[in-house]
Amino acid sequence: MPGMTTVAPPATADHLTTVLRRAGVLRHARVIDVAVETSRDTLISRITRLRLTYDRVDEANPSHVFFKTSHEGVEPAVREFGRKEVAFYDLVASAMPAGLLPRCYDGVAAPEQPWHLVLEDLTASHTALGDWPVPPTLPQSDAIIVAHARFHAFWWDHERLGVSVGTFADDSGALERNLAGFPKEVATFGDRLGDRLSADRKQIYERLIAAAPRLAGRYRTHRHMTIIHGDAHVWNAMLPRDLSLDDVRLIDWDAWRIDTATDDLAYMMAVHWFPDWRARHERESLRRYHDALLAGGVRGYSFDALWEDYRLSVLWQIATPMWQANHGLGPWIWWNHLDRVMSAVHDLGCLDLLD
C-alpha cells in the first residue's frame, strides 16, 4: 500500500525531499512515496527503515533512509537521550570528515516536540553483528576498536571540548550531583538484589562510595580527554560487507559525553566480554587501540597511562549494571554485566585503587 501511517509527520514525502536536497543527495528528483519496510523499538527510540520512491530514476537517489524518533512508554530522563543524539550530529559529527559515522540528513529536537533524526541507510554496504552475546571474530573486534581510536583521536584534548562541544561534568555540577546520588543508587540496587548481592560485592560498592571523590580527581584534570560513545558495545558498529575495506561506522550516539577514552574500552571489554575471552585478548586489544591513537596524532599518552586509566574505568563500570537495573533494563542485560565486570575488577587488581 503506498504511503505510510505509522511514523511521525516529519517523514512525509515533501519533507524528505527538502531534507535530502538540502543534504546534497537529491538533484532534481522529488520523493513521491514513503513506505515503512521495518520498524523496531529500543529502550529509547523507534527506528524505522523507510523505502523512498521518486518521480524520476537516478541511481544517486538514496533508496532508503532510517527515521529515528522517540516512542511512548519511556521515562522522561531516558527520553532525553534522543535529544542528545540530535545534538551529537549537529555539533560533533558535522565537524568531522566523512567516514566513521553514518550521514545525518536531518535532526530536530525542538522544545515540547518529539525529536527525530533522518539517517543514512548503510544496509547495502554494511552489516551489524549478529549472535548477541557471542563476541565478534578478532579481525572484526580489532576493526571496531581501531574505529573508536580514530574517533577518540580526532577529539583528543580538542580546544572545543567544554567550550562549544559538550560540557565537562565538573563544570556543570553534574559530577558533584552524581557523586552525591551514588550512595542512594547503591542502596536501591542492594535492596533490589537482597542476598543475591554478596557481602563482598556490597563492600566493593561501599568502598567505591568512600573513594569516589578522590578517584574523580582524574576527571577533574581535563587532560587526555575526548568525546566518548558512552554505549560502545560492539553491536553499536556497522561493519563493511566487503571485508577488505577499512570502513567501520559507529552508530547510536545518544549517550555521548566528554570523558576518558578508556570508559568506552572498559564498557566494551570488561562489561561485555566473558572472562576467558577477555583474558586472552584484552591487553593486546588495548595495545592495538593505543597504536591507532598514536597513528591518529595523539602524543604524550603512553601505554602505561592508558592501562592505568583503563583499570580505573573498569572500577567505575561497576556502576553500569546498577544504573541499568535501577532504570528498568531487563535482568538479562544487567545481571551478566554485573558478573563480568566484577570478574574484571578482581582480575585487573582494581581494588588496589580503593586503598
C-alpha positions in Angstrom: 0.0 0.0 0.0 1.6 3.4 -0.9 2.3 5.9 1.7 2.7 5.4 5.4 0.7 5.9 8.5 2.9 4.6 11.3 5.7 7.2 11.5 5.7 10.8 12.7 4.7 13.6 10.3 8.3 14.8 9.6 8.8 11.7 7.5 6.4 12.8 4.7 7.5 12.8 1.1 7.6 16.6 0.8 9.7 16.9 4.0 12.1 14.2 3.0 12.5 15.8 -0.5 13.5 19.1 1.2 15.8 17.3 3.7 17.6 15.3 1.0 18.0 18.2 -1.3 19.5 20.3 1.5 21.9 17.5 2.2 23.0 17.4 -1.4 22.0 13.9 -2.2 19.0 14.8 -4.4 19.3 16.9 -7.6 16.0 17.3 -9.4 14.0 14.3 -8.3 11.2 14.5 -5.7 10.1 11.9 -3.2 6.6 10.9 -4.1 6.0 8.0 -1.8 7.4 6.7 1.5 6.8 3.2 2.7 7.7 1.5 6.0 9.8 -1.6 5.5 10.8 -2.4 9.1 10.3 -0.8 12.5 11.6 -1.7 15.9 11.6 -0.1 19.3 14.7 0.2 21.5 14.8 1.4 25.1 15.0 5.0 23.9 13.7 5.2 20.4 11.7 3.9 17.5 13.9 3.1 14.4 12.0 2.8 11.1 13.6 1.9 7.7 11.8 3.8 5.0 11.7 2.9 1.3 11.6 6.0 -0.9 10.0 6.3 -4.4 10.9 9.2 -6.7 9.3 10.9 -9.6 12.3 10.2 -11.7 15.0 7.5 -11.7 18.5 8.4 -10.6 20.9 5.9 -9.2 22.3 8.6 -6.9 18.9 8.9 -5.1 19.0 7.0 -1.8 16.6 4.2 -1.9 16.1 4.1 1.8 16.7 6.2 4.9 16.4 5.5 8.6 13.9 7.6 10.6 14.6 7.6 14.3 12.4 9.2 16.9 11.1 8.9 20.4 8.3 6.4 21.4 5.8 6.3 24.1 6.4 4.4 27.4 9.9 5.5 28.3 10.7 7.6 31.4 11.4 11.3 30.7 15.0 11.1 31.8 15.7 8.3 29.3 13.7 10.0 26.6 16.2 12.9 26.7 18.9 10.7 25.4 17.4 11.0 22.0 17.8 14.8 22.1 21.5 14.2 23.0 21.9 12.2 19.8 20.4 15.0 17.7 23.0 17.4 19.4 25.7 14.9 18.6 25.0 15.0 14.9 24.6 18.8 15.0 27.8 19.6 17.0 30.1 16.6 16.7 29.5 14.7 13.5 29.2 17.9 11.5 32.8 18.9 12.5 34.3 15.6 11.4 35.5 14.3 8.0 33.4 11.7 6.2 33.6 8.1 7.4 33.3 6.6 10.9 29.7 7.7 11.2 26.5 7.5 9.1 25.4 10.7 7.4 22.7 12.6 9.2 20.3 14.3 6.7 18.1 15.9 9.3 18.0 16.3 13.1 15.4 18.2 15.1 14.9 18.4 18.9 12.6 21.4 19.3 11.2 22.1 22.8 8.0 20.3 23.6 8.2 18.3 20.4 9.3 14.7 19.7 12.9 14.7 18.5 13.8 12.9 15.3 16.7 12.0 13.0 16.9 11.1 9.4 20.0 9.0 8.9 21.8 7.4 6.0 20.8 3.8 5.4 24.0 1.7 5.2 22.3 -1.7 4.7 23.7 -2.2 1.2 27.3 -1.7 2.2 27.4 -2.6 5.9 26.1 -5.1 8.3 25.6 -5.2 12.0 27.0 -8.1 14.1 24.6 -10.8 15.0 24.6 -13.6 17.5 24.5 -11.5 20.7 26.2 -12.1 23.1 28.8 -14.0 21.1 31.8 -11.8 20.5 32.9 -10.9 17.0 35.9 -12.5 15.4 39.3 -11.0 16.3 39.6 -9.1 12.9 36.1 -7.7 13.4 36.9 -6.7 17.0 40.1 -5.1 16.0 38.4 -3.1 13.3 35.8 -1.8 15.8 38.4 -0.9 18.4 40.5 1.0 15.8 37.4 2.9 14.6 36.8 4.1 18.2 40.5 5.0 18.5 40.3 7.1 15.3 37.2 8.9 16.6 38.8 9.5 20.0 42.0 10.8 18.5 40.1 13.4 16.5 38.6 14.9 19.6 41.6 14.2 21.9 42.1 17.3 24.1 40.4 19.3 21.4 40.2 23.1 22.0 36.4 22.9 21.5 35.8 20.4 24.3 33.7 22.0 27.1 33.6 25.3 25.1 31.4 24.8 22.1 31.2 21.0 22.1 29.9 19.2 25.2 30.3 20.1 28.8 32.8 18.9 31.4 30.7 17.3 34.2 32.5 19.1 37.0 31.9 22.5 35.3 28.2 21.8 35.0 27.8 20.4 38.5 26.8 17.0 37.1 29.8 15.3 38.6 29.0 16.5 42.1 25.4 15.6 41.7 26.3 12.1 40.5 28.7 11.6 43.5 26.1 12.8 45.9 23.5 10.5 44.5 25.7 7.4 44.2 25.0 6.1 47.8 21.3 6.2 47.1 21.7 4.3 43.8 23.8 1.7 45.6 21.2 1.3 48.3 18.4 0.9 45.8 20.4 -1.7 43.9 21.2 -3.6 47.2 17.6 -3.6 48.3 16.6 -5.0 44.9 19.1 -7.8 45.0 19.0 -8.6 48.7 21.2 -11.6 49.4 21.9 -12.1 45.7 24.4 -9.2 46.0 27.1 -10.9 48.0 28.7 -9.3 51.1 32.0 -9.0 49.2 30.4 -7.2 46.3 28.4 -4.9 48.5 31.6 -4.0 50.3 33.2 -3.1 46.9 30.3 -0.7 46.2 30.7 0.8 49.7 34.4 1.2 49.3 33.9 2.9 45.9 31.4 5.4 47.5 34.1 6.3 50.0 36.9 6.6 47.4 34.8 8.3 44.7 35.6 11.9 45.5 39.3 11.1 45.3 39.1 8.9 42.2 37.1 11.7 40.4 40.3 13.7 40.6 41.4 12.0 37.3 38.4 13.5 35.6 39.0 17.0 37.0 42.4 17.2 35.4 40.6 17.7 32.0 43.7 16.2 30.4 43.8 13.3 27.9 40.1 13.6 27.5 37.9 13.2 24.4 34.4 12.6 23.3 33.3 9.0 24.1 30.4 7.0 22.7 29.0 6.0 26.2 27.4 2.8 24.9 30.4 1.3 23.0 29.5 -2.3 22.8 30.4 -4.0 19.5 26.8 -4.2 18.3 26.8 -0.4 18.0 29.0 -0.7 15.0 28.3 -1.4 11.3 31.0 -3.4 9.5 31.6 -3.3 5.8 30.2 -6.2 3.8 33.5 -6.1 1.8 35.9 -7.2 4.5 38.8 -5.8 2.5 37.5 -2.2 3.2 38.6 -0.3 6.3 35.2 1.3 6.8 33.6 0.6 10.2 30.7 3.1 11.1 29.8 3.8 14.7 26.1 4.2 15.4 23.7 5.1 18.3 25.3 8.2 19.8 22.6 9.0 22.4 25.0 8.6 25.4 28.0 10.6 24.2 29.9 12.8 26.6 33.3 14.2 27.4 35.3 11.7 29.4 38.4 9.5 29.4 38.5 7.3 26.3 39.1 4.2 28.4 35.5 4.4 29.7 34.4 3.2 26.2 37.0 0.4 26.2 36.1 -0.8 29.7 32.4 -0.8 28.8 33.2 -2.7 25.6 35.5 -5.3 27.1 35.2 -5.6 30.9 31.4 -5.2 30.9 30.6 -7.3 27.8 33.5 -9.8 27.4 33.3 -13.1 29.3 36.4 -13.8 31.4 38.1 -16.3 29.2 37.8 -14.2 26.1 38.9 -11.1 28.0 41.9 -12.8 29.5 43.1 -14.0 26.0 42.5 -10.7 24.1 42.1 -7.7 26.5 45.7 -6.5 26.7 46.5 -7.0 23.1 43.3 -5.2 22.1 44.4 -2.3 24.3 47.8 -2.2 22.6 46.1 -2.2 19.1 43.9 0.7 20.3 46.9 2.6 21.6 48.8 2.1 18.3 45.8 3.6 16.5 45.6 6.5 18.9 49.3 7.4 18.1 48.6 7.0 14.4 45.7 9.4 14.8 48.1 12.1 16.2 47.8 11.7 20.0 51.0 12.5 21.8 52.2 12.3 25.4 49.9 9.4 26.4 51.9 6.2 27.0 50.5 2.7 27.0 51.1 2.6 30.8 49.0 5.7 31.2 46.3 4.0 29.1 46.5 0.9 31.2 46.1 2.8 34.5 43.1 4.8 33.0 41.6 1.5 31.8 41.8 -0.1 35.3 40.2 3.0 36.8 37.4 2.9 34.2 36.8 -0.8 34.8 36.3 0.0 38.5 33.8 2.8 37.7 32.0 0.4 35.4 30.5 -1.5 38.3 28.0 1.4 38.4 26.7 0.4 34.9 24.7 -2.8 35.9 23.5 -0.9 38.9 22.2 2.0 36.8 20.7 -0.4 34.3 18.8 -2.3 37.0 17.6 0.9 38.7 16.3 2.4 35.5 14.3 -0.6 34.3 16.5 -2.5 31.9 15.9 -6.3 31.9 18.0 -8.5 34.1 19.1 -10.5 31.0 21.2 -7.4 30.4 22.5 -6.2 33.7 22.8 -9.5 35.6 25.5 -10.8 33.3 27.1 -7.3 33.1 27.4 -7.4 36.9 29.2 -10.8 36.9 31.5 -9.9 34.1 32.6 -6.5 35.3 33.2 -7.8 38.9 35.4 -10.5 37.5 37.4 -7.9 35.6 37.8 -5.8 38.8 39.4 -8.7 40.6 41.5 -9.9 37.6 43.0 -6.4 37.0 43.7 -5.6 40.6 41.3 -2.6 40.5 40.5 -3.0 44.2 44.0 -1.6 44.9 42.8 1.7 43.6 40.3 1.9 46.5 43.1 2.0 49.2 
